[in-house]
Amino acid sequence: MSGAASEAHIVATVERTARELLKSEIHDALAQRLDVVAASAALDEPKKIAELRAQIDTIVRELLAAYPAVFSAEELARVQQEIIDEALGYGPLEELLAQHDVTEIMVNGPGHVFVERNGKIETTNKRFSDDRQLRVVIERMIAPLGRRIDESVPMVDARLPDGSRVNAIIEPLALDGPTLTIRRFGKTRLTPQALVDIGAIEEPMLDFLRAAVEARLNLVICGGTGSGKTTFLNCLSSFIPDGERIVTIEDAAELRLNQTHVVRLEGRPPNLQGAGEVRIRDLVRNALRMRPDRIIVGECRGAEALDMLQAMNTGHDGSLTTIHANSARDSLSRIETMVMMAGFELPVRAIREQIASAVDLVVHIARMRDGSRKVVGISEIAGLEGEVVTMQEIVRYHQRGLDKNNKVVGEFEFTGVQPECLQRFAEFGVSFDMHSLSKMAGAPVLGKVASW
């Protein structure tokens, strides 16, 4: 490190330390002049929040007036905002939560805050003063939701009012201090055409999937964590005709359908006494009694896979779900494993027969090295040969490498396979031009990044 850089680092460290000392002194003064407990209890009442904010603002201004020669006006304004954020908001996270391009916030203890922006993870200069401040922010997030976190319940998974998903773990499970993960979703819903525009899918592929949804084929969307499965499921759901009754089932509600006849169901974890849990499997079973035209399960993770297959096989065609898997073939193995978790000693062949007759298409989505997301494969389940579920790949994405800017370069390829579901399209009177799919030129497609 050069002399100038070293000096700048020292100055920045001193300024940060001085700011923290000032904030600590003002916090102590606030505690004496304001009922902080009452303030926290009123955070769900907008009118009281405004009153408290005005009170705190006045007190902080008075206290900061004693330091004009020590700090610049800009620095004092920053300290004032930080104190208000800590007293009424989420402290150091407030600024990050206001940035719409931040899709994930990850806090690894008080000193390390990371964000995902445009598909890439970045470190930030945000930090909490200590474990206690981070715990206060976590508790402030989950308390209005009727949840708590302590040594007896050291993990919590919840959904904020804006739809963001929150996961927190504290000691003794988190060894280096409390951890917090916030997964955020865009204010505006990504449209199918937007997926084409960013190069995530080609127009003929999207038209094929549109026809599949309209013809009531059962679809499974697979991919890794953060690959965009839920967002893509949202996009495909827009092709469901408006007159149908749709029941959505999720652990934490993320789907936002535009249709008018939608019933949204959400699972519930057990309370502190271990009672009151409502599993996804319970909701799938109950949904069958609600006269649904389609059932959409946000993500199959366990024994509910058996009930989902049975629903698909008993007149609820056109159902959709997502699953964590790294390929179309892996997704079938995952479904098979999850069915075994249901507690029934079903023969492997019987399970595979259920899968082969229930699932029509598997759409594989992946997050590429440059942060972009793409539909890297569309496969059709062809049936059962012996004890093997057969599938045929209709479209695949072939990556040829990275360009000089480290952007993914490749093309979508039609495999030449004639989908068997074309007959289903005809039976339902759904229009689809197979020539558009077979004529995909395979022109190079650059990876583009979007928050989805």
C-alpha positions as CSV (number, residue, x, y, z in Angstrom):
1,M,0.0,0.0,0.0
2,S,1.5,3.4,-1.0
3,G,2.0,6.2,1.5
4,A,-0.9,8.2,0.2
5,A,-3.2,5.2,0.2
6,S,-2.1,4.3,3.7
7,E,-2.8,7.8,5.0
8,A,-6.2,7.8,3.4
9,H,-7.0,4.4,5.0
10,I,-6.0,5.7,8.4
11,V,-8.1,8.9,8.0
12,A,-11.1,6.8,6.9
13,T,-10.7,4.5,9.9
14,V,-10.5,7.4,12.3
15,E,-13.5,9.1,10.8
16,R,-15.5,5.8,11.0
17,T,-14.5,5.3,14.7
18,A,-15.4,8.9,15.6
19,R,-18.7,8.5,13.9
20,E,-19.5,5.3,15.8
21,L,-18.5,7.0,19.1
22,L,-20.8,9.9,18.3
23,K,-23.7,7.6,17.4
24,S,-23.2,5.6,20.6
25,E,-23.3,8.8,22.7
26,I,-26.5,10.0,20.9
27,H,-28.0,6.5,21.3
28,D,-27.5,6.8,25.1
29,A,-29.0,10.2,25.1
30,L,-32.0,9.1,23.1
31,A,-32.6,6.2,25.5
32,Q,-32.9,8.7,28.3
33,R,-35.2,11.0,26.5
34,L,-37.4,8.6,24.5
35,D,-39.2,5.4,25.4
36,V,-37.4,3.1,23.0
37,V,-39.5,0.1,24.0
38,A,-42.7,1.9,23.2
39,A,-41.1,3.1,19.9
40,S,-40.4,-0.5,18.8
41,A,-43.9,-1.6,19.8
42,A,-45.5,1.0,17.6
43,L,-43.5,0.2,14.4
44,D,-46.6,-1.3,12.7
45,E,-48.7,1.9,13.2
46,P,-47.9,4.4,10.4
47,K,-49.2,7.4,12.4
48,K,-47.0,6.6,15.4
49,I,-44.0,5.9,13.2
50,A,-44.3,9.5,11.7
51,E,-44.6,11.0,15.2
52,L,-41.6,9.0,16.5
53,R,-39.6,9.9,13.5
54,A,-40.3,13.6,14.1
55,Q,-39.4,13.2,17.8
56,I,-36.2,11.5,17.1
57,D,-35.3,13.9,14.3
58,T,-35.7,16.9,16.8
59,I,-33.7,15.2,19.5
60,V,-30.9,14.2,17.2
61,R,-30.7,17.7,15.7
62,E,-30.3,19.2,19.2
63,L,-27.6,16.7,20.1
64,L,-25.7,17.1,16.9
65,A,-25.7,20.9,17.2
66,A,-22.8,20.5,19.7
67,Y,-20.5,19.1,17.1
68,P,-20.4,21.6,14.2
69,A,-16.6,22.1,14.4
70,V,-15.8,18.4,14.6
71,F,-17.9,17.1,11.7
72,S,-19.0,18.6,8.4
73,A,-22.6,19.3,7.6
74,E,-22.7,16.4,5.2
75,E,-21.2,14.0,7.9
76,L,-23.7,15.2,10.5
77,A,-26.6,14.6,8.1
78,R,-25.3,11.1,7.4
79,V,-25.0,10.4,11.2
80,Q,-28.5,11.7,11.7
81,Q,-30.0,9.5,9.0
82,E,-28.1,6.4,10.3
83,I,-29.4,7.0,13.8
84,I,-33.0,7.3,12.6
85,D,-32.6,4.2,10.5
86,E,-31.3,2.3,13.5
87,A,-34.0,3.6,15.8
88,L,-37.0,3.0,13.5
89,G,-35.7,1.0,10.5
90,Y,-33.3,-1.7,9.6
91,G,-30.1,0.2,10.3
92,P,-27.3,-0.3,7.8
93,L,-29.6,-2.3,5.5
94,E,-32.0,0.6,4.9
95,E,-29.9,2.0,2.0
96,L,-29.5,-1.4,0.4
97,L,-33.3,-2.1,0.7
98,A,-33.9,1.2,-1.2
99,Q,-31.8,0.0,-4.2
100,H,-34.2,-1.7,-6.6
101,D,-31.4,-3.6,-8.4
102,V,-30.4,-5.4,-5.3
103,T,-32.0,-8.9,-5.4
104,E,-30.4,-10.5,-2.4
105,I,-28.9,-9.2,0.8
106,M,-26.6,-11.5,2.8
107,V,-25.3,-10.7,6.3
108,N,-22.6,-12.9,7.7
109,G,-22.2,-11.6,11.2
110,P,-22.1,-7.9,12.0
111,G,-19.0,-7.1,9.9
112,H,-19.8,-8.6,6.6
113,V,-22.7,-7.5,4.3
114,F,-23.0,-8.8,0.8
115,V,-25.5,-8.1,-2.0
116,E,-26.5,-9.8,-5.3
117,R,-26.8,-7.3,-8.1
118,N,-27.3,-8.2,-11.7
119,G,-26.7,-11.8,-10.9
120,K,-23.3,-11.2,-9.3
121,I,-22.5,-11.2,-5.5
122,E,-20.7,-8.0,-4.3
123,T,-19.3,-7.0,-1.0
124,T,-20.5,-3.7,0.6
125,N,-19.1,-1.2,3.1
126,K,-22.1,-1.6,5.3
127,R,-21.6,-3.1,8.8
128,F,-23.4,-3.5,12.1
129,S,-21.7,-2.2,15.2
130,D,-22.0,-5.6,17.0
131,D,-24.1,-8.8,17.3
132,R,-26.7,-7.0,19.4
133,Q,-27.5,-4.4,16.7
134,L,-27.9,-7.2,14.1
135,R,-30.1,-9.1,16.5
136,V,-32.3,-6.0,17.0
137,V,-32.8,-5.6,13.3
138,I,-33.6,-9.3,12.8
139,E,-36.2,-9.2,15.6
140,R,-37.6,-5.9,14.2
141,M,-38.2,-7.7,10.9
142,I,-39.9,-10.8,12.2
143,A,-41.8,-9.4,15.3
144,P,-44.7,-7.8,13.3
145,L,-45.1,-11.2,11.6
146,G,-45.8,-12.9,14.9
147,R,-42.5,-14.8,14.8
148,R,-39.6,-14.8,17.3
149,I,-36.0,-15.9,17.4
150,D,-33.9,-16.9,20.5
151,E,-31.8,-19.7,21.8
152,S,-34.8,-22.1,21.9
153,V,-35.8,-21.2,18.3
154,P,-32.5,-20.1,16.7
155,M,-33.8,-20.3,13.1
156,V,-36.6,-18.4,11.4
157,D,-37.9,-18.3,7.8
158,A,-40.5,-15.6,7.1
159,R,-42.0,-13.4,4.5
160,L,-42.0,-9.6,4.8
161,P,-45.1,-7.6,3.8
162,D,-43.5,-6.6,0.5
163,G,-43.1,-10.3,-0.4
164,S,-39.3,-10.5,0.4
165,R,-38.2,-13.7,2.0
166,V,-36.2,-13.5,5.2
167,N,-34.0,-16.3,6.7
168,A,-32.1,-15.7,10.0
169,I,-29.9,-18.0,12.1
170,I,-28.4,-17.0,15.5
171,E,-26.2,-18.5,18.1
172,P,-25.6,-21.3,19.0
173,L,-26.1,-22.5,15.5
174,A,-24.4,-19.5,13.8
175,L,-20.8,-19.7,15.1
176,D,-19.6,-16.3,13.8
177,G,-22.6,-14.1,14.8
178,P,-26.2,-13.9,13.6
179,T,-26.7,-14.4,9.8
180,L,-29.5,-12.8,7.8
181,T,-30.5,-13.5,4.2
182,I,-33.2,-11.4,2.4
183,R,-34.3,-12.5,-1.0
184,R,-36.2,-9.6,-2.7
185,F,-38.5,-9.6,-5.7
186,G,-39.0,-6.8,-8.2
187,K,-41.8,-4.4,-7.9
188,T,-42.8,-5.0,-11.5
189,R,-43.5,-8.5,-12.8
190,L,-41.2,-9.7,-15.6
191,T,-43.2,-10.4,-18.7
192,P,-42.6,-13.3,-21.1
193,Q,-41.5,-10.9,-23.8
194,A,-38.9,-9.4,-21.4
195,L,-37.4,-12.9,-21.2
196,V,-37.0,-12.9,-25.0
197,D,-35.5,-9.4,-24.9
198,I,-32.8,-10.3,-22.5
199,G,-31.9,-13.5,-24.3
200,A,-33.1,-15.9,-21.7
201,I,-35.3,-17.7,-24.3
202,E,-36.0,-17.5,-28.0
203,E,-39.5,-16.5,-29.3
204,P,-40.3,-19.9,-30.9
205,M,-39.4,-21.7,-27.6
206,L,-41.7,-19.3,-25.6
207,D,-44.5,-19.8,-28.1
208,F,-44.1,-23.6,-27.7
209,L,-44.4,-23.3,-23.9
210,R,-47.4,-20.9,-24.4
211,A,-49.1,-23.6,-26.4
212,A,-48.2,-26.2,-23.8
213,V,-49.8,-24.2,-21.0
214,E,-52.9,-23.5,-23.1
215,A,-53.2,-27.2,-24.0
216,R,-53.1,-28.1,-20.3
217,L,-49.8,-30.0,-20.3
218,N,-48.2,-30.6,-16.9
219,L,-44.9,-28.8,-16.6
220,V,-42.0,-29.1,-14.2
221,I,-39.4,-26.3,-14.1
222,C,-36.1,-27.3,-12.7
223,G,-32.8,-25.5,-11.9
224,G,-30.4,-24.6,-9.2
225,T,-30.8,-22.1,-6.4
226,G,-31.2,-18.6,-7.7
227,S,-31.7,-19.7,-11.3
228,G,-35.0,-17.9,-11.7
229,K,-37.4,-20.9,-11.4
230,T,-40.1,-19.0,-9.6
231,T,-39.9,-15.9,-11.9
232,F,-40.2,-18.2,-14.9
233,L,-43.1,-20.0,-13.4
234,N,-44.8,-16.6,-12.9
235,C,-44.2,-15.8,-16.6
236,L,-45.7,-19.2,-17.8
237,S,-48.7,-18.7,-15.5
238,S,-49.6,-15.6,-17.5
239,F,-50.6,-18.0,-20.4
240,I,-53.3,-19.6,-18.3
241,P,-56.8,-18.5,-19.6
242,D,-58.5,-16.0,-17.3
243,G,-61.6,-18.1,-16.7
244,E,-59.9,-21.0,-15.0
245,R,-59.8,-21.5,-11.2
246,I,-56.2,-21.6,-10.1
247,V,-54.9,-22.7,-6.7
248,T,-51.3,-21.7,-5.8
249,I,-49.5,-23.4,-2.9
250,E,-46.2,-22.1,-1.5
251,D,-44.0,-22.2,1.6
252,A,-43.6,-18.5,1.3
253,A,-45.8,-16.7,-1.1
254,E,-43.9,-15.4,-4.1
255,L,-46.1,-16.0,-7.1
256,R,-48.1,-13.1,-8.4
257,L,-50.7,-14.2,-10.9
258,N,-52.7,-11.6,-12.9
259,Q,-55.8,-13.8,-13.3
260,T,-59.0,-13.0,-11.4
261,H,-59.9,-16.5,-10.2
262,V,-56.9,-17.3,-8.0
263,V,-56.7,-18.8,-4.5
264,R,-53.4,-18.3,-2.8
265,L,-52.4,-20.8,-0.1
266,E,-49.3,-20.6,2.1
267,G,-47.9,-23.2,4.5
268,R,-47.3,-22.5,8.2
269,P,-44.4,-23.6,10.4
270,P,-45.1,-25.0,13.9
271,N,-45.4,-22.7,16.8
272,L,-43.1,-22.7,19.9
273,Q,-44.9,-25.7,21.3
274,G,-44.4,-27.6,18.0
275,A,-48.1,-27.5,17.1
276,G,-50.1,-25.8,14.4
277,E,-47.9,-26.7,11.4
278,V,-49.6,-26.8,8.0
279,R,-47.4,-28.6,5.5
280,I,-47.4,-28.1,1.7
281,R,-48.7,-31.7,1.4
282,D,-51.7,-30.8,3.6
283,L,-52.5,-27.9,1.3
284,V,-52.1,-29.9,-1.9
285,R,-54.6,-32.5,-0.5
286,N,-57.0,-29.8,0.5
287,A,-56.7,-28.0,-2.8
288,L,-58.1,-31.2,-4.5
289,R,-61.4,-30.5,-2.6
290,M,-61.5,-26.9,-3.9
291,R,-62.6,-27.6,-7.4
292,P,-59.4,-26.3,-9.0
293,D,-58.8,-26.3,-12.7
294,R,-55.1,-26.0,-12.1
295,I,-52.8,-26.4,-9.1
296,I,-49.5,-24.6,-9.0
297,V,-47.0,-25.6,-6.3
298,G,-44.3,-23.0,-5.9
299,E,-41.7,-25.7,-5.2
300,C,-41.8,-29.4,-4.5
301,R,-39.4,-30.2,-1.8
302,G,-40.7,-33.3,-0.1
303,A,-43.6,-35.8,0.2
304,E,-46.0,-33.4,-1.4
305,A,-44.5,-34.6,-4.7
306,L,-46.7,-37.8,-4.5
307,D,-49.9,-35.7,-4.0
308,M,-48.8,-33.4,-6.9
309,L,-48.4,-36.4,-9.2
310,Q,-51.7,-37.9,-8.2
311,A,-53.4,-34.5,-8.8
312,M,-51.8,-34.4,-12.3
313,N,-53.0,-37.9,-13.0
314,T,-56.6,-37.4,-11.8
315,G,-58.0,-34.6,-13.9
316,H,-56.0,-31.6,-12.9
317,D,-54.1,-31.2,-16.1
318,G,-52.2,-28.1,-16.8
319,S,-50.6,-28.0,-13.3
320,L,-47.1,-26.5,-12.8
321,T,-44.4,-26.7,-10.2
322,T,-40.7,-26.1,-9.7
323,I,-38.0,-28.4,-8.3
324,H,-34.3,-28.0,-7.4
325,A,-32.3,-30.1,-9.9
326,N,-29.4,-29.6,-12.2
327,S,-30.8,-31.3,-15.3
328,A,-34.1,-32.6,-16.6
329,R,-33.1,-36.2,-15.9
330,D,-32.0,-35.2,-12.4
331,S,-35.4,-33.7,-11.8
332,L,-37.1,-37.0,-12.4
333,S,-34.8,-38.7,-9.9
334,R,-35.5,-36.0,-7.4
335,I,-39.3,-36.5,-7.8
336,E,-38.8,-40.2,-7.3
337,T,-36.8,-39.7,-4.1
338,M,-39.4,-37.2,-2.8
339,V,-42.3,-39.6,-3.5
340,M,-40.4,-42.2,-1.4
341,M,-40.4,-39.7,1.5
342,A,-44.2,-39.9,1.6
343,G,-44.0,-43.0,3.8
344,F,-45.6,-45.5,1.4
345,E,-43.6,-48.5,0.3
346,L,-44.3,-48.1,-3.4
347,P,-42.4,-50.2,-5.9
348,V,-39.9,-48.1,-8.0
349,R,-41.7,-49.1,-11.2
350,A,-45.0,-47.8,-9.8
351,I,-43.4,-44.5,-8.9
352,R,-41.9,-44.2,-12.4
353,E,-45.2,-45.0,-14.0
354,Q,-46.8,-42.2,-12.0
355,I,-44.1,-39.8,-13.2
356,A,-44.2,-40.9,-16.8
357,S,-48.0,-40.5,-17.0
358,A,-48.2,-37.2,-15.0
359,V,-45.3,-35.0,-16.2
360,D,-45.4,-33.9,-19.9
361,L,-42.6,-31.4,-20.1
362,V,-39.5,-30.4,-18.1
363,V,-38.0,-27.0,-18.5
364,H,-34.4,-26.6,-17.3
365,I,-33.2,-23.1,-16.3
366,A,-29.7,-22.2,-15.3
367,R,-27.7,-19.2,-14.1
368,M,-24.7,-18.8,-16.3
369,R,-21.2,-17.7,-15.3
370,D,-21.8,-14.1,-16.2
371,G,-24.9,-13.9,-14.0
372,S,-27.5,-14.2,-16.8
373,R,-30.3,-16.8,-16.7
374,K,-31.3,-19.0,-19.6
375,V,-33.7,-21.7,-20.5
376,V,-31.0,-24.3,-21.3
377,G,-33.3,-27.2,-22.2
378,I,-36.9,-28.2,-22.9
379,S,-37.5,-32.0,-22.7
380,E,-40.6,-34.1,-23.3
381,I,-41.4,-37.2,-21.2
382,A,-42.0,-39.9,-23.8
383,G,-43.1,-42.8,-21.5
384,L,-41.7,-45.8,-19.7
385,E,-39.5,-48.4,-21.3
386,G,-38.9,-51.3,-18.9
387,E,-38.3,-49.4,-15.6
388,V,-36.7,-46.3,-17.2
389,V,-38.6,-43.1,-17.8
390,T,-37.7,-42.0,-21.3
391,M,-37.4,-38.4,-22.4
392,Q,-36.5,-36.6,-25.5
393,E,-34.8,-33.2,-25.6
394,I,-36.6,-30.7,-27.9
395,V,-34.4,-27.6,-27.5
396,R,-31.1,-27.1,-25.8
397,Y,-28.7,-24.1,-25.3
398,H,-25.2,-24.7,-26.5
399,Q,-22.6,-22.5,-24.8
400,R,-19.6,-21.8,-26.9
401,G,-17.6,-19.9,-24.4
402,L,-17.1,-16.3,-23.1
403,D,-16.4,-13.2,-25.0
404,K,-13.7,-10.6,-24.1
405,N,-16.2,-9.0,-21.6
406,N,-16.7,-12.4,-19.9
407,K,-20.2,-12.6,-21.3
408,V,-21.6,-16.0,-22.2
409,V,-21.8,-16.7,-25.9
410,G,-23.9,-19.5,-27.4
411,E,-27.0,-20.4,-29.3
412,F,-30.3,-22.2,-28.8
413,E,-30.6,-25.3,-30.8
414,F,-33.6,-27.3,-32.0
415,T,-32.7,-31.0,-31.7
416,G,-34.9,-32.1,-34.6
417,V,-37.2,-34.2,-32.4
418,Q,-40.9,-34.0,-33.4
419,P,-42.7,-33.4,-30.0
420,E,-45.5,-35.9,-29.3
421,C,-47.5,-33.2,-27.6
422,L,-48.3,-31.6,-31.0
423,Q,-51.3,-34.0,-31.1
424,R,-52.4,-32.5,-27.8
425,F,-52.2,-29.0,-29.2
426,A,-54.4,-30.0,-32.1
427,E,-57.0,-31.7,-29.8
428,F,-57.3,-28.5,-27.8
429,G,-57.3,-26.2,-30.8
430,V,-54.1,-24.5,-29.8
431,S,-52.2,-22.9,-32.6
432,F,-48.4,-23.4,-32.9
433,D,-46.1,-23.2,-35.8
434,M,-43.7,-26.1,-35.6
435,H,-41.7,-24.6,-38.5
436,S,-40.7,-21.6,-36.3
437,L,-39.1,-24.0,-33.8
438,S,-37.4,-26.1,-36.4
439,K,-36.1,-23.0,-38.2
440,M,-34.3,-21.5,-35.3
441,A,-31.1,-20.3,-36.9
442,G,-28.9,-20.9,-33.9
443,A,-27.5,-17.3,-34.2
444,P,-25.1,-16.4,-31.3
445,V,-26.9,-15.3,-28.2
446,L,-25.0,-13.0,-25.8
447,G,-25.8,-13.4,-22.1
448,K,-27.7,-10.4,-20.8
449,V,-28.4,-9.9,-17.1
450,A,-31.7,-9.0,-15.5
451,S,-33.1,-9.2,-12.0
452,W,-35.3,-12.2,-12.2
